[in-house]
Amino acid sequence: MNDSNLYLLLALTILIALAVLMFLSRKNGNKKKMSMLTRISILLVIFSMVFEDRWIAYSLLGVAVILAVIDLILKRR
Protein backbone atom coordinates (compact mmCIF):
# COMPACT_ATOMS: atom_id res chain seq x y z
CA MET A 1 0.00 0.00 0.00
CA ASN A 2 1.56 3.29 -1.06
CA ASP A 3 1.37 6.58 0.79
CA SER A 4 -1.46 8.11 -1.21
CA ASN A 5 -3.71 5.10 -0.64
CA LEU A 6 -2.92 5.18 3.06
CA TYR A 7 -3.77 8.89 3.21
CA LEU A 8 -7.03 8.31 1.36
CA LEU A 9 -7.97 5.46 3.69
CA LEU A 10 -7.20 7.58 6.76
CA ALA A 11 -9.18 10.56 5.46
CA LEU A 12 -12.21 8.45 4.58
CA THR A 13 -12.08 6.75 7.99
CA ILE A 14 -12.09 10.14 9.71
CA LEU A 15 -15.01 11.33 7.56
CA ILE A 16 -17.00 8.20 8.37
CA ALA A 17 -16.28 8.65 12.08
CA LEU A 18 -17.46 12.26 11.89
CA ALA A 19 -20.63 11.21 10.08
CA VAL A 20 -21.35 8.64 12.79
CA LEU A 21 -20.78 11.24 15.51
CA MET A 22 -23.11 13.68 13.76
CA PHE A 23 -25.75 10.98 13.44
CA LEU A 24 -25.48 10.07 17.12
CA SER A 25 -25.63 13.70 18.23
CA ARG A 26 -28.85 14.24 16.28
CA LYS A 27 -30.59 11.60 18.38
CA ASN A 28 -30.14 13.76 21.48
CA GLY A 29 -32.76 16.26 20.36
CA ASN A 30 -30.74 18.44 18.01
CA LYS A 31 -32.95 18.37 14.93
CA LYS A 32 -31.15 20.91 12.73
CA LYS A 33 -30.91 19.70 9.18
CA MET A 34 -28.00 20.39 6.88
CA SER A 35 -28.74 22.66 3.99
CA MET A 36 -28.37 21.51 0.41
CA LEU A 37 -25.28 23.69 -0.08
CA THR A 38 -23.61 22.05 2.92
CA ARG A 39 -24.36 18.59 1.57
CA ILE A 40 -22.96 19.49 -1.84
CA SER A 41 -19.84 20.95 -0.21
CA ILE A 42 -19.23 17.77 1.76
CA LEU A 43 -19.68 15.65 -1.36
CA LEU A 44 -17.23 17.83 -3.27
CA VAL A 45 -14.63 17.43 -0.53
CA ILE A 46 -15.06 13.65 -0.64
CA PHE A 47 -14.83 13.63 -4.45
CA SER A 48 -11.68 15.75 -4.29
CA MET A 49 -10.00 13.06 -2.19
CA VAL A 50 -10.86 10.39 -4.74
CA PHE A 51 -9.42 12.15 -7.80
CA GLU A 52 -5.68 11.76 -8.23
CA ASP A 53 -5.35 14.67 -10.65
CA ARG A 54 -4.36 17.65 -8.52
CA TRP A 55 -6.06 20.24 -10.72
CA ILE A 56 -9.42 18.52 -10.43
CA ALA A 57 -9.01 17.85 -6.72
CA TYR A 58 -8.04 21.41 -5.84
CA SER A 59 -10.77 22.80 -8.08
CA LEU A 60 -13.38 20.70 -6.29
CA LEU A 61 -12.03 21.83 -2.92
CA GLY A 62 -12.21 25.46 -4.04
CA VAL A 63 -15.81 25.09 -5.16
CA ALA A 64 -16.64 23.39 -1.85
CA VAL A 65 -15.17 26.27 0.14
CA ILE A 66 -17.03 28.84 -1.96
CA LEU A 67 -20.33 26.99 -1.47
CA ALA A 68 -19.70 26.72 2.28
CA VAL A 69 -19.06 30.46 2.53
CA ILE A 70 -22.22 31.20 0.52
CA ASP A 71 -24.18 28.92 2.84
CA LEU A 72 -22.82 30.73 5.91
CA ILE A 73 -23.77 34.10 4.44
CA LEU A 74 -27.29 32.90 3.62
CA LYS A 75 -27.78 31.45 7.10
CA ARG A 76 -26.83 34.73 8.76
CA ARG A 77 -29.53 36.65 6.93
C-alpha positions as a Markdown table, in Angstrom:
| # | Residue | x | y | z |
|---|---|---|---|---|
| 1 | Met | 0.0 | 0.0 | 0.0 |
| 2 | Asn | 1.6 | 3.3 | -1.1 |
| 3 | Asp | 1.4 | 6.6 | 0.8 |
| 4 | Ser | -1.5 | 8.1 | -1.2 |
| 5 | Asn | -3.7 | 5.1 | -0.6 |
| 6 | Leu | -2.9 | 5.2 | 3.1 |
| 7 | Tyr | -3.8 | 8.9 | 3.2 |
| 8 | Leu | -7.0 | 8.3 | 1.4 |
| 9 | Leu | -8.0 | 5.5 | 3.7 |
| 10 | Leu | -7.2 | 7.6 | 6.8 |
| 11 | Ala | -9.2 | 10.6 | 5.5 |
| 12 | Leu | -12.2 | 8.4 | 4.6 |
| 13 | Thr | -12.1 | 6.8 | 8.0 |
| 14 | Ile | -12.1 | 10.1 | 9.7 |
| 15 | Leu | -15.0 | 11.3 | 7.6 |
| 16 | Ile | -17.0 | 8.2 | 8.4 |
| 17 | Ala | -16.3 | 8.7 | 12.1 |
| 18 | Leu | -17.5 | 12.3 | 11.9 |
| 19 | Ala | -20.6 | 11.2 | 10.1 |
| 20 | Val | -21.4 | 8.6 | 12.8 |
| 21 | Leu | -20.8 | 11.2 | 15.5 |
| 22 | Met | -23.1 | 13.7 | 13.8 |
| 23 | Phe | -25.7 | 11.0 | 13.4 |
| 24 | Leu | -25.5 | 10.1 | 17.1 |
| 25 | Ser | -25.6 | 13.7 | 18.2 |
| 26 | Arg | -28.9 | 14.2 | 16.3 |
| 27 | Lys | -30.6 | 11.6 | 18.4 |
| 28 | Asn | -30.1 | 13.8 | 21.5 |
| 29 | Gly | -32.8 | 16.3 | 20.4 |
| 30 | Asn | -30.7 | 18.4 | 18.0 |
| 31 | Lys | -32.9 | 18.4 | 14.9 |
| 32 | Lys | -31.2 | 20.9 | 12.7 |
| 33 | Lys | -30.9 | 19.7 | 9.2 |
| 34 | Met | -28.0 | 20.4 | 6.9 |
| 35 | Ser | -28.7 | 22.7 | 4.0 |
| 36 | Met | -28.4 | 21.5 | 0.4 |
| 37 | Leu | -25.3 | 23.7 | -0.1 |
| 38 | Thr | -23.6 | 22.0 | 2.9 |
| 39 | Arg | -24.4 | 18.6 | 1.6 |
| 40 | Ile | -23.0 | 19.5 | -1.8 |
| 41 | Ser | -19.8 | 21.0 | -0.2 |
| 42 | Ile | -19.2 | 17.8 | 1.8 |
| 43 | Leu | -19.7 | 15.7 | -1.4 |
| 44 | Leu | -17.2 | 17.8 | -3.3 |
| 45 | Val | -14.6 | 17.4 | -0.5 |
| 46 | Ile | -15.1 | 13.7 | -0.6 |
| 47 | Phe | -14.8 | 13.6 | -4.4 |
| 48 | Ser | -11.7 | 15.8 | -4.3 |
| 49 | Met | -10.0 | 13.1 | -2.2 |
| 50 | Val | -10.9 | 10.4 | -4.7 |
| 51 | Phe | -9.4 | 12.1 | -7.8 |
| 52 | Glu | -5.7 | 11.8 | -8.2 |
| 53 | Asp | -5.4 | 14.7 | -10.6 |
| 54 | Arg | -4.4 | 17.7 | -8.5 |
| 55 | Trp | -6.1 | 20.2 | -10.7 |
| 56 | Ile | -9.4 | 18.5 | -10.4 |
| 57 | Ala | -9.0 | 17.8 | -6.7 |
| 58 | Tyr | -8.0 | 21.4 | -5.8 |
| 59 | Ser | -10.8 | 22.8 | -8.1 |
| 60 | Leu | -13.4 | 20.7 | -6.3 |
| 61 | Leu | -12.0 | 21.8 | -2.9 |
| 62 | Gly | -12.2 | 25.5 | -4.0 |
| 63 | Val | -15.8 | 25.1 | -5.2 |
| 64 | Ala | -16.6 | 23.4 | -1.8 |
| 65 | Val | -15.2 | 26.3 | 0.1 |
| 66 | Ile | -17.0 | 28.8 | -2.0 |
| 67 | Leu | -20.3 | 27.0 | -1.5 |
| 68 | Ala | -19.7 | 26.7 | 2.3 |
| 69 | Val | -19.1 | 30.5 | 2.5 |
| 70 | Ile | -22.2 | 31.2 | 0.5 |
| 71 | Asp | -24.2 | 28.9 | 2.8 |
| 72 | Leu | -22.8 | 30.7 | 5.9 |
| 73 | Ile | -23.8 | 34.1 | 4.4 |
| 74 | Leu | -27.3 | 32.9 | 3.6 |
| 75 | Lys | -27.8 | 31.5 | 7.1 |
| 76 | Arg | -26.8 | 34.7 | 8.8 |
| 77 | Arg | -29.5 | 36.7 | 6.9 |
